[in-house]
Amino acid sequence: MAVQPANRPKFSFQSKHSSQAISAILAETDNKDLFFSLSYWEIAAVGSTARDLLEYAGVKHEKLAPSYADWSAGKVPTAFSVMPILKVKGPDGMEIDMAESEVIDTFLAERFGLLGNNAWESMTIRTFYSNIHYLRERSYTETLWVVDSEKKKAKDQFFSSTLRKFLEDHEFHLQENGCNGHYVGDKLSLADLHLSNIVHFFSTVPWAKEALDEFKKYEAVWKVKEMVDGVRQLDAWRASAEFKRYEESSIDYYAKNCTVPEDAAKAKEE
Ligand SMILES: N[C@@H](CCC(=O)N[C@@H](CS)C(=O)NCC(=O)O)C(=O)O
């Protein structure tokens, strides 16, 4: 990623509306009367499930992908100097800025009916979601950002330990739910979409085939991916030039950036 300047701009969580007013507006306003503006890099990573959620819901939205030049020039206000960030615009000039992928995804999922039918289902869906999210984080730290000389060993270890345990554990829970393509009950949820999104992410890394072959070995896990493939609300999005651009740019990004030069890694340690 490009580096932001020291005086990078920030957005604040303070608003001209009171917290009660924002909560009331959000509770009382239909999704069709909101506008969602998501900013994220043109890659498959922590912000890519939010794109799927917006497309699934068919709400009015824009996806902004700031250029590295704008990022380095300090033209992108964030909360924590990273993306994704989400701006939600509603009636009475209400605008709220949100940060952190997990918060954005669960906020959107709740609005779009993807957090189950009750508090228990919501908690269970968020549990699976969180664990899926964590797999992506571990794939970065354990394989992608590893120094060249350690890459093969690290990847083998990721496959034989982290990914294997993830797949075994998720296969268990999905079989417990009846191996029906869903994590919870028989309804599409954030957990299903997130799993499918992470499979797509793995399809864009340099060792994609190996990773997908592993996923395919687990019947119930793969069934979730296939079930999401059949979600018609996502057809147009997946066929779009925009989606293809994100996909190609992701493949390109991971191919170029997953090789960490030894010296860069040493400098980080010092
Ligand atoms: N905890 C944050 C992490 C977000 C994050 O690491 N974003 C990366 C891209 S995946 C980023 O924007 N990096 C820009 C930079 O480090 O300059 C979240 O889950 O949203």
The ligand as a Gaussian input file, in Angstrom:
#p B3LYP/6-31G(d) Opt

LIG

0 1
 N       -8.828000      -3.493000      11.289000
 C       -9.057000      -2.926000       9.999000
 C       -7.905000      -3.287000       9.079000
 C       -8.059000      -2.658000       7.724000
 C       -6.785000      -2.744000       6.910000
 O       -5.759000      -3.297000       7.340000
 N       -6.815000      -2.145000       5.731000
 C       -5.656000      -2.131000       4.863000
 C       -5.962000      -2.818000       3.544000
 S       -6.540000      -4.462000       3.754000
 C       -5.308000      -0.694000       4.514000
 O       -6.174000       0.100000       4.207000
 N       -4.015000      -0.356000       4.537000
 C       -3.549000       0.940000       4.138000
 C       -2.262000       1.328000       4.776000
 O       -1.801000       0.585000       5.649000
 O       -1.726000       2.374000       4.402000
 C      -10.383000      -3.439000       9.428000
 O      -10.713000      -4.613000       9.681000
 O      -11.074000      -2.679000       8.754000

